[in-house]
Amino acid sequence: MRRFFSDTIFTRLFGLAMAAVVISHIMTFVLLFQFLGEHLPPHRQPRPPEISLPGAMRPQEYSLLQTPESRRPPQPHEHEERFPGPMLGFLLSMMLQFVILAMAAWFGSRNLAKPIQGLAQAASQISDNLNAPLLVESGPAEARQAARVFNRMQERIREQMEERARFLAAVSHDLRTPLTRMKLRIEHLDNESAKEKLEADIEEMRLMLDATLDYLRSNGQHTHTAQRLDVQALVEALIDNAHEQGRSVGLSGSANPIMGMPSDLRRCISNLLENALHAGDIVDIHLQETSDYVSIQISDDGPGIPEAQLSKVFEPFFRLSTSRTKHDGGVGLGLSIANEIARQHSGDIVLKNKPGNTGLIAQLRLPITHPAG
């Protein structure tokens, strides 16, 4: 039987439609016979032969004794009921068919859409967290097959990300080792000028290596668990660190805690703050909360960014031709890392210049509710 009646979407839909049609027609016949039963024409019995008895009156003679009123033929609708029984039955049967078919369509559409909705929800979850639970393999054969393929894809992606993390750890160790040896050998040089230049080159290589590895890690799928985070306390801690370094950073506004990953958001906000501190002397941070998201707005008094390059600064290793930083440094990954972390939190970063090109405003927007990781 399973060979001819497999559990597929077609079989379920066809069986459901046939069941609805059969049930609706059965109920229609039942109602029609119930309401039309009294109005069906009676079965005519054969007329018995006339028997004449001695002294009996013949029909012709009996008709002569009837009055004109008694001889009047009965009217067609004289003895019929005034209540339209057949029409009511027909209307009720049609309404019943409509209700049954509508319920069947709703039930069938809901069952057919449920596996697709589950697949879409699972795809949305793994975009934020590869460690999300696997999709339940249930429903028709096509839905089970799609869920099975989707789960296999999720496991393969997770294996590739784990292999990538191991590769990054190995590269980090292997590249830092020769840099450390070079730094130790420079200490034995007598030429102080060459020694300082080589140390600066090694430090630049180390910073580039660290920034590249940080970007690759942030660009991968995070494995941390989202938890309740006090955004205002985090921003205040970063401002205190800037004050200890003698920098001018102001704070205004307030924001309630949100769901997020503390270490990642700290790096995101820190990168935006450092970018502002490198560009200008005075930085202002404004916190604002709406019904949908929390806004962290960081503005500086630096030269700003050309309008045509506002979207390009998020690209990895992109550096402005005329750097807006007062000190040459960085490899063009700070904003890329910050933007990737914001995206992982279902948020975004918007850059815009102040009126008159008197500085840059970086606005980080984070949703109030973040999917659990």
C-alpha positions as a Markdown table, in Angstrom:
| # | Residue | x | y | z |
|---|---|---|---|---|
| 1 | Met | 0.0 | 0.0 | 0.0 |
| 2 | Arg | 2.8 | 2.5 | 0.8 |
| 3 | Arg | 4.1 | 2.0 | -2.7 |
| 4 | Phe | 0.9 | 3.4 | -4.2 |
| 5 | Phe | -0.1 | 5.7 | -1.4 |
| 6 | Ser | 3.1 | 7.3 | -0.2 |
| 7 | Asp | 3.0 | 10.0 | 2.4 |
| 8 | Thr | 3.6 | 13.0 | 0.2 |
| 9 | Ile | 2.1 | 16.5 | -0.1 |
| 10 | Phe | 0.2 | 15.5 | -3.2 |
| 11 | Thr | -1.3 | 12.5 | -1.4 |
| 12 | Arg | -2.4 | 14.5 | 1.6 |
| 13 | Leu | -3.8 | 17.3 | -0.5 |
| 14 | Phe | -5.7 | 14.9 | -2.8 |
| 15 | Gly | -7.1 | 12.8 | 0.1 |
| 16 | Leu | -8.2 | 15.9 | 2.0 |
| 17 | Ala | -10.0 | 17.3 | -1.1 |
| 18 | Met | -11.7 | 14.0 | -1.9 |
| 19 | Ala | -12.8 | 13.6 | 1.7 |
| 20 | Ala | -14.2 | 17.1 | 1.7 |
| 21 | Val | -16.1 | 16.5 | -1.5 |
| 22 | Val | -17.6 | 13.1 | -0.3 |
| 23 | Ile | -18.6 | 14.5 | 3.1 |
| 24 | Ser | -20.2 | 17.6 | 1.6 |
| 25 | His | -22.2 | 15.6 | -1.0 |
| 26 | Ile | -23.4 | 13.1 | 1.6 |
| 27 | Met | -24.6 | 15.9 | 3.9 |
| 28 | Thr | -26.3 | 17.5 | 0.9 |
| 29 | Phe | -28.3 | 14.4 | 0.0 |
| 30 | Val | -29.3 | 13.9 | 3.6 |
| 31 | Leu | -30.6 | 17.5 | 3.9 |
| 32 | Leu | -32.3 | 17.4 | 0.6 |
| 33 | Phe | -34.2 | 14.2 | 1.5 |
| 34 | Gln | -35.0 | 15.6 | 4.9 |
| 35 | Phe | -36.6 | 18.7 | 3.6 |
| 36 | Leu | -38.1 | 17.3 | 0.4 |
| 37 | Gly | -39.4 | 14.1 | 1.7 |
| 38 | Glu | -42.9 | 15.5 | 2.4 |
| 39 | His | -43.1 | 17.2 | -1.0 |
| 40 | Leu | -42.2 | 14.3 | -3.2 |
| 41 | Pro | -45.1 | 13.1 | -5.4 |
| 42 | Pro | -46.8 | 10.1 | -3.9 |
| 43 | His | -46.6 | 6.7 | -5.7 |
| 44 | Arg | -49.7 | 6.2 | -7.8 |
| 45 | Gln | -51.5 | 2.9 | -7.2 |
| 46 | Pro | -53.2 | 1.2 | -10.1 |
| 47 | Arg | -56.9 | 2.1 | -10.3 |
| 48 | Pro | -59.1 | -0.8 | -9.3 |
| 49 | Pro | -61.8 | -1.8 | -11.7 |
| 50 | Glu | -65.3 | -0.5 | -11.1 |
| 51 | Ile | -67.9 | -3.0 | -9.8 |
| 52 | Ser | -71.5 | -2.2 | -10.3 |
| 53 | Leu | -73.8 | -3.4 | -7.6 |
| 54 | Pro | -77.6 | -3.7 | -8.0 |
| 55 | Gly | -79.2 | -0.5 | -6.9 |
| 56 | Ala | -75.9 | 1.4 | -6.7 |
| 57 | Met | -75.6 | 4.9 | -8.1 |
| 58 | Arg | -73.5 | 5.3 | -11.2 |
| 59 | Pro | -70.8 | 8.1 | -11.3 |
| 60 | Gln | -72.8 | 10.0 | -13.9 |
| 61 | Glu | -75.8 | 10.1 | -11.7 |
| 62 | Tyr | -73.6 | 11.0 | -8.6 |
| 63 | Ser | -72.2 | 14.0 | -10.4 |
| 64 | Leu | -75.7 | 15.4 | -11.0 |
| 65 | Leu | -76.3 | 15.5 | -7.3 |
| 66 | Gln | -73.2 | 17.7 | -6.5 |
| 67 | Thr | -73.6 | 21.4 | -6.1 |
| 68 | Pro | -71.5 | 23.8 | -8.3 |
| 69 | Glu | -69.2 | 24.6 | -5.3 |
| 70 | Ser | -68.5 | 20.9 | -4.7 |
| 71 | Arg | -67.9 | 20.3 | -8.4 |
| 72 | Arg | -65.1 | 23.0 | -8.4 |
| 73 | Pro | -61.7 | 21.4 | -9.1 |
| 74 | Pro | -59.1 | 21.8 | -6.4 |
| 75 | Gln | -56.6 | 24.6 | -6.9 |
| 76 | Pro | -52.9 | 23.6 | -7.5 |
| 77 | His | -51.5 | 25.2 | -4.3 |
| 78 | Glu | -54.6 | 25.0 | -2.2 |
| 79 | His | -53.2 | 22.2 | 0.1 |
| 80 | Glu | -49.5 | 22.9 | -0.2 |
| 81 | Glu | -47.5 | 24.4 | 2.7 |
| 82 | Arg | -46.7 | 28.0 | 2.6 |
| 83 | Phe | -43.2 | 27.4 | 4.0 |
| 84 | Pro | -40.6 | 27.0 | 1.2 |
| 85 | Gly | -39.1 | 23.8 | 2.4 |
| 86 | Pro | -37.2 | 22.7 | -0.8 |
| 87 | Met | -35.5 | 26.1 | -1.2 |
| 88 | Leu | -34.4 | 26.2 | 2.4 |
| 89 | Gly | -32.9 | 22.8 | 2.2 |
| 90 | Phe | -31.1 | 23.6 | -1.0 |
| 91 | Leu | -29.6 | 26.8 | 0.5 |
| 92 | Leu | -28.6 | 25.1 | 3.7 |
| 93 | Ser | -26.9 | 22.3 | 1.7 |
| 94 | Met | -24.9 | 24.8 | -0.3 |
| 95 | Met | -23.9 | 26.7 | 2.8 |
| 96 | Leu | -22.8 | 23.4 | 4.4 |
| 97 | Gln | -20.7 | 22.5 | 1.4 |
| 98 | Phe | -19.0 | 26.0 | 1.5 |
| 99 | Val | -18.2 | 25.7 | 5.2 |
| 100 | Ile | -16.8 | 22.2 | 4.9 |
| 101 | Leu | -14.7 | 23.1 | 1.9 |
| 102 | Ala | -13.4 | 26.3 | 3.5 |
| 103 | Met | -12.5 | 24.4 | 6.7 |
| 104 | Ala | -10.7 | 21.7 | 4.6 |
| 105 | Ala | -8.8 | 24.4 | 2.6 |
| 106 | Trp | -7.8 | 26.1 | 5.8 |
| 107 | Phe | -6.7 | 22.9 | 7.5 |
| 108 | Gly | -4.8 | 21.7 | 4.5 |
| 109 | Ser | -3.1 | 25.0 | 3.8 |
| 110 | Arg | -2.0 | 25.2 | 7.5 |
| 111 | Asn | -0.6 | 21.7 | 7.5 |
| 112 | Leu | 1.2 | 22.2 | 4.1 |
| 113 | Ala | 2.6 | 25.6 | 5.2 |
| 114 | Lys | 3.8 | 24.4 | 8.6 |
| 115 | Pro | 6.9 | 22.5 | 7.3 |
| 116 | Ile | 7.9 | 25.4 | 5.1 |
| 117 | Gln | 7.5 | 27.9 | 8.0 |
| 118 | Gly | 9.7 | 25.7 | 10.2 |
| 119 | Leu | 12.3 | 25.6 | 7.5 |
| 120 | Ala | 12.3 | 29.4 | 7.1 |
| 121 | Gln | 12.5 | 29.8 | 10.9 |
| 122 | Ala | 15.5 | 27.4 | 11.1 |
| 123 | Ala | 17.3 | 29.2 | 8.3 |
| 124 | Ser | 16.8 | 32.5 | 10.1 |
| 125 | Gln | 18.2 | 31.0 | 13.3 |
| 126 | Ile | 21.4 | 29.6 | 11.9 |
| 127 | Ser | 22.1 | 33.0 | 10.3 |
| 128 | Asp | 22.7 | 34.2 | 13.8 |
| 129 | Asn | 23.8 | 31.0 | 15.6 |
| 130 | Leu | 25.1 | 27.8 | 13.9 |
| 131 | Asn | 24.6 | 26.0 | 17.2 |
| 132 | Ala | 20.8 | 26.4 | 16.9 |
| 133 | Pro | 18.9 | 23.1 | 17.4 |
| 134 | Leu | 18.5 | 20.9 | 14.3 |
| 135 | Leu | 15.2 | 21.1 | 12.4 |
| 136 | Val | 12.7 | 18.4 | 13.4 |
| 137 | Glu | 12.2 | 15.9 | 10.5 |
| 138 | Ser | 8.4 | 15.6 | 10.4 |
| 139 | Gly | 5.5 | 16.0 | 7.9 |
| 140 | Pro | 5.2 | 14.7 | 4.4 |
| 141 | Ala | 8.1 | 12.9 | 2.6 |
| 142 | Glu | 9.2 | 16.1 | 0.8 |
| 143 | Ala | 9.2 | 18.1 | 4.0 |
| 144 | Arg | 11.2 | 15.4 | 5.8 |
| 145 | Gln | 13.7 | 15.3 | 3.0 |
| 146 | Ala | 14.1 | 19.1 | 3.0 |
| 147 | Ala | 14.6 | 19.1 | 6.7 |
| 148 | Arg | 17.2 | 16.3 | 6.5 |
| 149 | Val | 19.2 | 18.1 | 3.8 |
| 150 | Phe | 19.0 | 21.4 | 5.7 |
| 151 | Asn | 20.3 | 19.7 | 8.9 |
| 152 | Arg | 23.1 | 18.1 | 6.9 |
| 153 | Met | 24.0 | 21.5 | 5.5 |
| 154 | Gln | 24.0 | 23.1 | 9.0 |
| 155 | Glu | 26.3 | 20.4 | 10.3 |
| 156 | Arg | 28.7 | 20.8 | 7.4 |
| 157 | Ile | 28.8 | 24.6 | 7.8 |
| 158 | Arg | 29.5 | 24.2 | 11.6 |
| 159 | Glu | 32.3 | 21.7 | 10.8 |
| 160 | Gln | 33.8 | 24.1 | 8.3 |
| 161 | Met | 33.7 | 27.0 | 10.9 |
| 162 | Glu | 35.3 | 24.8 | 13.5 |
| 163 | Glu | 38.0 | 23.9 | 11.1 |
| 164 | Arg | 38.5 | 27.6 | 10.2 |
| 165 | Ala | 38.8 | 28.4 | 13.9 |
| 166 | Arg | 41.5 | 25.8 | 14.3 |
| 167 | Phe | 43.3 | 27.1 | 11.2 |
| 168 | Leu | 43.2 | 30.7 | 12.6 |
| 169 | Ala | 44.7 | 29.5 | 15.9 |
| 170 | Ala | 47.5 | 27.7 | 14.1 |
| 171 | Val | 48.2 | 30.7 | 11.8 |
| 172 | Ser | 48.2 | 33.0 | 14.8 |
| 173 | His | 50.8 | 30.9 | 16.6 |
| 174 | Asp | 53.0 | 30.3 | 13.5 |
| 175 | Leu | 53.1 | 33.9 | 12.5 |
| 176 | Arg | 53.7 | 35.3 | 16.0 |
| 177 | Thr | 56.7 | 33.0 | 16.5 |
| 178 | Pro | 59.0 | 34.5 | 13.8 |
| 179 | Leu | 58.0 | 38.0 | 14.8 |
| 180 | Thr | 59.1 | 37.3 | 18.3 |
| 181 | Arg | 62.4 | 35.9 | 17.1 |
| 182 | Met | 63.0 | 39.0 | 14.9 |
| 183 | Lys | 62.3 | 41.3 | 17.8 |
| 184 | Leu | 64.8 | 39.5 | 20.0 |
| 185 | Arg | 67.5 | 39.6 | 17.4 |
| 186 | Ile | 67.0 | 43.3 | 16.9 |
| 187 | Glu | 68.0 | 43.9 | 20.5 |
| 188 | His | 71.6 | 42.9 | 19.5 |
| 189 | Leu | 71.9 | 45.5 | 16.8 |
| 190 | Asp | 74.2 | 48.5 | 17.4 |
| 191 | Asn | 72.6 | 50.9 | 14.9 |
| 192 | Glu | 69.9 | 52.6 | 17.0 |
| 193 | Ser | 68.3 | 54.2 | 14.0 |
| 194 | Ala | 67.9 | 51.0 | 12.1 |
| 195 | Lys | 66.9 | 49.3 | 15.3 |
| 196 | Glu | 64.0 | 51.7 | 15.9 |
| 197 | Lys | 62.8 | 51.4 | 12.3 |
| 198 | Leu | 62.8 | 47.6 | 12.4 |
| 199 | Glu | 60.9 | 47.6 | 15.7 |
| 200 | Ala | 58.3 | 49.9 | 14.2 |
| 201 | Asp | 57.9 | 47.6 | 11.2 |
| 202 | Ile | 57.6 | 44.5 | 13.5 |
| 203 | Glu | 55.0 | 46.3 | 15.6 |
| 204 | Glu | 53.0 | 47.3 | 12.5 |
| 205 | Met | 53.1 | 43.7 | 11.3 |
| 206 | Arg | 51.9 | 42.5 | 14.7 |
| 207 | Leu | 49.0 | 45.0 | 14.7 |
| 208 | Met | 48.1 | 44.0 | 11.2 |
| 209 | Leu | 48.1 | 40.3 | 12.1 |
| 210 | Asp | 46.0 | 40.9 | 15.2 |
| 211 | Ala | 43.5 | 43.0 | 13.3 |
| 212 | Thr | 43.2 | 40.5 | 10.5 |
| 213 | Leu | 42.6 | 37.6 | 12.9 |
| 214 | Asp | 40.1 | 39.6 | 14.8 |
| 215 | Tyr | 38.2 | 40.4 | 11.6 |
| 216 | Leu | 38.2 | 36.8 | 10.5 |
| 217 | Arg | 36.9 | 35.7 | 13.9 |
| 218 | Ser | 34.2 | 38.3 | 13.9 |
| 219 | Asn | 33.2 | 37.5 | 10.4 |
| 220 | Gly | 32.5 | 33.9 | 11.3 |
| 221 | Gln | 29.5 | 32.7 | 13.1 |
| 222 | His | 29.6 | 33.6 | 16.8 |
| 223 | Thr | 29.3 | 30.9 | 19.4 |
| 224 | His | 28.7 | 33.1 | 22.4 |
| 225 | Thr | 25.3 | 33.1 | 24.1 |
| 226 | Ala | 23.3 | 36.3 | 24.2 |
| 227 | Gln | 22.5 | 37.6 | 27.6 |
| 228 | Arg | 21.1 | 40.7 | 29.3 |
| 229 | Leu | 23.5 | 43.5 | 28.8 |
| 230 | Asp | 23.5 | 47.0 | 30.4 |
| 231 | Val | 24.5 | 49.1 | 27.4 |
| 232 | Gln | 24.8 | 52.3 | 29.4 |
| 233 | Ala | 27.2 | 50.8 | 32.0 |
| 234 | Leu | 29.3 | 49.4 | 29.1 |
| 235 | Val | 29.5 | 52.8 | 27.5 |
| 236 | Glu | 30.4 | 54.5 | 30.8 |
| 237 | Ala | 33.2 | 52.0 | 31.4 |
| 238 | Leu | 34.7 | 52.8 | 27.9 |
| 239 | Ile | 34.4 | 56.5 | 28.6 |
| 240 | Asp | 36.2 | 56.1 | 32.0 |
| 241 | Asn | 39.1 | 54.4 | 30.1 |
| 242 | Ala | 39.3 | 57.3 | 27.7 |
| 243 | His | 39.3 | 59.8 | 30.6 |
| 244 | Glu | 42.3 | 58.0 | 32.1 |
| 245 | Gln | 44.1 | 58.5 | 28.9 |
| 246 | Gly | 43.4 | 62.3 | 29.1 |
| 247 | Arg | 40.8 | 62.3 | 26.3 |
| 248 | Ser | 37.6 | 64.4 | 26.2 |
| 249 | Val | 34.5 | 62.2 | 25.9 |
| 250 | Gly | 31.0 | 63.3 | 26.9 |
| 251 | Leu | 27.9 | 61.3 | 27.6 |
| 252 | Ser | 24.2 | 62.2 | 27.4 |
| 253 | Gly | 20.9 | 60.3 | 27.3 |
| 254 | Ser | 20.2 | 56.8 | 28.8 |
| 255 | Ala | 19.2 | 53.4 | 27.6 |
| 256 | Asn | 17.8 | 50.2 | 29.3 |
| 257 | Pro | 19.6 | 46.8 | 29.1 |
| 258 | Ile | 19.2 | 44.7 | 26.0 |
| 259 | Met | 20.0 | 41.2 | 24.9 |
| 260 | Gly | 23.5 | 40.8 | 23.4 |
| 261 | Met | 26.9 | 39.4 | 23.6 |
| 262 | Pro | 29.0 | 41.5 | 26.0 |
| 263 | Ser | 32.5 | 40.9 | 24.7 |
| 264 | Asp | 31.5 | 41.4 | 21.0 |
| 265 | Leu | 29.5 | 44.6 | 21.7 |
| 266 | Arg | 32.3 | 46.0 | 23.8 |
| 267 | Arg | 34.7 | 45.5 | 20.9 |
| 268 | Cys | 32.1 | 47.1 | 18.5 |
| 269 | Ile | 31.6 | 50.2 | 20.6 |
| 270 | Ser | 35.3 | 50.4 | 21.4 |
| 271 | Asn | 36.2 | 50.4 | 17.7 |
| 272 | Leu | 33.7 | 53.2 | 17.0 |
| 273 | Leu | 35.0 | 55.2 | 19.9 |
| 274 | Glu | 38.7 | 54.8 | 19.0 |
| 275 | Asn | 37.9 | 55.8 | 15.4 |
| 276 | Ala | 36.3 | 59.0 | 16.7 |
| 277 | Leu | 39.2 | 59.7 | 19.1 |
| 278 | His | 41.8 | 59.3 | 16.4 |
| 279 | Ala | 39.9 | 61.8 | 14.2 |
| 280 | Gly | 39.1 | 64.5 | 16.6 |
| 281 | Asp | 39.8 | 66.0 | 20.0 |
| 282 | Ile | 36.2 | 66.1 | 21.4 |
| 283 | Val | 33.9 | 63.2 | 21.3 |
| 284 | Asp | 30.2 | 63.1 | 22.4 |
| 285 | Ile | 28.2 | 59.9 | 23.0 |
| 286 | His | 24.4 | 60.1 | 23.0 |
| 287 | Leu | 22.2 | 57.2 | 24.1 |
| 288 | Gln | 18.6 | 57.0 | 23.0 |
| 289 | Glu | 15.9 | 54.3 | 23.2 |
| 290 | Thr | 12.8 | 53.8 | 21.1 |
| 291 | Ser | 10.2 | 51.2 | 21.1 |
| 292 | Asp | 12.2 | 49.1 | 18.6 |
| 293 | Tyr | 15.9 | 49.7 | 19.2 |
| 294 | Val | 18.6 | 51.3 | 21.3 |
| 295 | Ser | 20.7 | 54.0 | 19.6 |
| 296 | Ile | 24.4 | 54.7 | 20.5 |
| 297 | Gln | 25.5 | 57.9 | 18.6 |
| 298 | Ile | 29.2 | 58.8 | 18.6 |
| 299 | Ser | 30.2 | 62.1 | 17.1 |
| 300 | Asp | 33.6 | 63.8 | 16.8 |
| 301 | Asp | 34.9 | 67.1 | 15.6 |
| 302 | Gly | 37.3 | 65.7 | 13.0 |
| 303 | Pro | 37.4 | 66.3 | 9.2 |
| 304 | Gly | 34.6 | 63.8 | 8.4 |
| 305 | Ile | 34.4 | 61.4 | 5.4 |
| 306 | Pro | 33.6 | 62.3 | 1.8 |
| 307 | Glu | 30.0 | 61.4 | 1.0 |
| 308 | Ala | 31.0 | 59.1 | -1.9 |
| 309 | Gln | 33.1 | 57.0 | 0.5 |
| 310 | Leu | 30.8 | 56.7 | 3.5 |
| 311 | Ser | 29.7 | 53.2 | 2.5 |
| 312 | Lys | 33.2 | 52.0 | 1.4 |
| 313 | Val | 34.8 | 52.5 | 4.8 |
| 314 | Phe | 33.1 | 49.3 | 6.0 |
| 315 | Glu | 35.0 | 47.3 | 3.4 |
| 316 | Pro | 37.9 | 45.3 | 4.8 |
| 317 | Phe | 41.4 | 46.9 | 4.6 |
| 318 | Phe | 39.8 | 50.1 | 3.1 |
| 319 | Arg | 41.7 | 53.3 | 4.0 |
| 320 | Leu | 40.9 | 56.8 | 2.9 |
| 321 | Ser | 43.4 | 58.4 | 0.6 |
| 322 | Thr | 43.6 | 61.4 | 2.9 |
| 323 | Ser | 43.3 | 59.7 | 6.3 |
| 324 | Arg | 41.2 | 61.6 | 8.7 |
| 325 | Thr | 43.2 | 60.2 | 11.6 |
| 326 | Lys | 45.7 | 62.5 | 13.2 |
| 327 | His | 48.2 | 59.6 | 13.7 |
| 328 | Asp | 49.0 | 57.1 | 11.0 |
| 329 | Gly | 47.8 | 53.7 | 12.3 |
| 330 | Gly | 45.4 | 50.9 | 11.7 |
| 331 | Val | 44.9 | 48.6 | 8.8 |
| 332 | Gly | 41.3 | 49.6 | 7.8 |
| 333 | Leu | 39.5 | 46.8 | 9.7 |
| 334 | Gly | 38.1 | 48.6 | 12.8 |
| 335 | Leu | 34.8 | 49.7 | 11.1 |
| 336 | Ser | 34.5 | 46.4 | 9.3 |
| 337 | Ile | 34.7 | 44.5 | 12.5 |
| 338 | Ala | 32.2 | 46.8 | 14.2 |
| 339 | Asn | 29.8 | 46.5 | 11.3 |
| 340 | Glu | 30.0 | 42.7 | 11.3 |
| 341 | Ile | 29.3 | 42.6 | 15.1 |
| 342 | Ala | 26.3 | 44.9 | 14.6 |
| 343 | Arg | 25.0 | 42.7 | 11.9 |
| 344 | Gln | 25.3 | 39.6 | 14.1 |
| 345 | His | 23.1 | 41.4 | 16.6 |
| 346 | Ser | 20.5 | 42.2 | 13.9 |
| 347 | Gly | 21.5 | 45.8 | 14.1 |
| 348 | Asp | 23.4 | 48.2 | 11.8 |
| 349 | Ile | 25.8 | 51.2 | 11.8 |
| 350 | Val | 25.0 | 54.4 | 10.0 |
| 351 | Leu | 27.6 | 57.0 | 9.2 |
| 352 | Lys | 26.9 | 60.6 | 8.3 |
| 353 | Asn | 28.8 | 63.9 | 8.3 |
| 354 | Lys | 27.9 | 66.8 | 10.5 |
| 355 | Pro | 26.5 | 69.9 | 8.8 |
| 356 | Gly | 29.3 | 71.9 | 7.2 |
| 357 | Asn | 31.6 | 68.8 | 7.3 |
| 358 | Thr | 32.6 | 69.6 | 10.9 |
| 359 | Gly | 32.8 | 66.0 | 12.0 |
| 360 | Leu | 31.4 | 62.5 | 11.7 |
| 361 | Ile | 28.5 | 60.9 | 13.4 |
| 362 | Ala | 28.5 | 57.1 | 13.8 |
| 363 | Gln | 25.1 | 55.7 | 14.9 |
| 364 | Leu | 24.9 | 52.1 | 16.2 |
| 365 | Arg | 21.4 | 50.8 | 16.4 |
| 366 | Leu | 20.7 | 47.6 | 18.3 |
| 367 | Pro | 17.2 | 45.9 | 18.5 |
| 368 | Ile | 15.5 | 45.8 | 21.9 |
| 369 | Thr | 15.0 | 42.0 | 21.6 |
| 370 | His | 17.7 | 39.9 | 20.1 |
| 371 | Pro | 17.3 | 36.2 | 19.1 |
| 372 | Ala | 18.7 | 33.9 | 21.7 |
| 373 | Gly | 22.0 | 32.5 | 20.6 |
